[in-house]
Amino acid sequence: MLTYRTLQHAVKTQRRVQERHVLTTGMAAHQALDRVNKLEKIVECQSRFISRLVRVVRHIAPERLFRPSSTAREPYEPDLGEFSLDSELGSEGDDPIDEEESSSHCHT
């Protein structure tokens, strides 16, 4: 996936920048490695998010993914019938609030 490769390139670039920074400023190597490790974790999370987002898009509009640009301009109204974000994204325990429940808390 192009986006994942872009993120991986960003991590490699950041690692090189940190290595040069350590050499030029005398920063402790462990501090630089900590920064790079944090960036790698961020890239991993972003990669998982992008993968899940792609699955959701494919579920909602699979026929729109590789259409020529001339037909891509047509409006699209997805049929969300049985689609559940919870099942696609693996969310836990986020139940929607009933209208009665939410409106009862608004009145004082």
C-alpha positions as CSV (number, residue, x, y, z in Angstrom):
1,M,0.0,0.0,0.0
2,L,1.4,3.4,-1.0
3,T,0.5,5.1,2.2
4,Y,2.1,2.5,4.4
5,R,5.3,2.8,2.3
6,T,5.2,6.6,2.8
7,L,4.9,6.1,6.5
8,Q,7.8,3.6,6.6
9,H,9.9,6.1,4.6
10,A,9.1,8.8,7.1
11,V,10.3,6.6,9.9
12,K,13.5,5.8,8.1
13,T,14.1,9.4,7.4
14,Q,13.4,10.4,11.0
15,R,15.8,7.7,12.2
16,R,18.6,9.2,10.0
17,V,17.8,12.7,11.2
18,Q,18.0,11.5,14.8
19,E,21.3,9.8,14.2
20,R,22.7,13.0,12.8
21,H,21.3,15.0,15.6
22,V,23.0,12.7,18.1
23,L,26.3,13.1,16.4
24,T,26.1,16.9,16.0
25,T,24.6,17.8,19.4
26,G,25.9,15.1,21.7
27,M,22.4,14.0,22.7
28,A,22.3,10.8,24.5
29,A,21.7,7.8,22.2
30,H,19.0,6.4,24.4
31,Q,17.0,9.6,24.1
32,A,17.2,9.5,20.3
33,L,16.3,5.8,20.2
34,D,13.3,6.5,22.5
35,R,12.1,9.2,20.0
36,V,12.5,6.8,17.1
37,N,10.7,4.0,18.9
38,K,7.8,6.3,19.6
39,L,7.6,7.3,15.9
40,E,7.6,3.6,15.0
41,K,4.7,2.9,17.3
42,I,2.8,5.9,15.8
43,V,3.4,4.5,12.3
44,E,2.2,1.1,13.3
45,C,-1.0,2.6,14.7
46,Q,-1.5,4.7,11.6
47,S,-1.0,1.6,9.4
48,R,-3.6,-0.4,11.4
49,F,-6.0,2.6,11.2
50,I,-5.5,2.9,7.4
51,S,-6.0,-0.9,6.9
52,R,-9.3,-0.7,8.8
53,L,-10.4,2.4,6.9
54,V,-9.7,0.6,3.6
55,R,-11.9,-2.4,4.8
56,V,-14.7,0.0,5.7
57,V,-14.5,1.8,2.3
58,R,-14.5,-1.5,0.5
59,H,-17.5,-2.6,2.4
60,I,-19.5,0.6,1.8
61,A,-18.6,1.1,-1.9
62,P,-16.7,-1.7,-3.4
63,E,-17.8,-0.8,-7.0
64,R,-16.4,2.7,-6.6
65,L,-12.8,1.8,-5.8
66,F,-11.4,1.5,-9.3
67,R,-13.8,3.3,-11.5
68,P,-12.6,5.7,-14.2
69,S,-12.6,9.3,-13.1
70,S,-15.5,10.2,-15.5
71,T,-17.9,7.9,-13.6
72,A,-16.4,8.7,-10.2
73,R,-18.0,12.1,-10.4
74,E,-21.5,10.6,-10.2
75,P,-23.1,11.0,-6.8
76,Y,-23.1,7.9,-4.7
77,E,-25.5,7.1,-1.9
78,P,-24.4,3.9,0.0
79,D,-26.9,1.4,1.2
80,L,-25.8,0.9,4.8
81,G,-28.4,-1.7,5.5
82,E,-26.5,-4.3,7.6
83,F,-23.2,-2.4,7.9
84,S,-21.8,-2.0,11.4
85,L,-18.8,0.0,12.2
86,D,-18.4,-1.9,15.4
87,S,-17.9,-5.2,13.6
88,E,-15.6,-3.7,11.0
89,L,-13.4,-1.7,13.4
90,G,-13.5,-4.0,16.3
91,S,-14.9,-1.3,18.7
92,E,-15.7,-2.4,22.2
93,G,-18.7,-1.4,24.2
94,D,-19.7,1.8,22.5
95,D,-23.4,1.4,22.4
96,P,-25.4,4.3,20.9
97,I,-27.4,6.4,23.3
98,D,-31.2,6.2,23.0
99,E,-33.0,9.4,22.1
100,E,-35.1,9.2,25.3
101,E,-32.0,8.8,27.4
102,S,-30.1,11.7,25.8
103,S,-33.1,14.0,25.8
104,S,-33.9,13.3,29.5
105,H,-30.5,14.7,30.5
106,C,-31.0,17.9,28.6
107,H,-33.9,19.3,30.7
108,T,-33.1,21.0,33.9
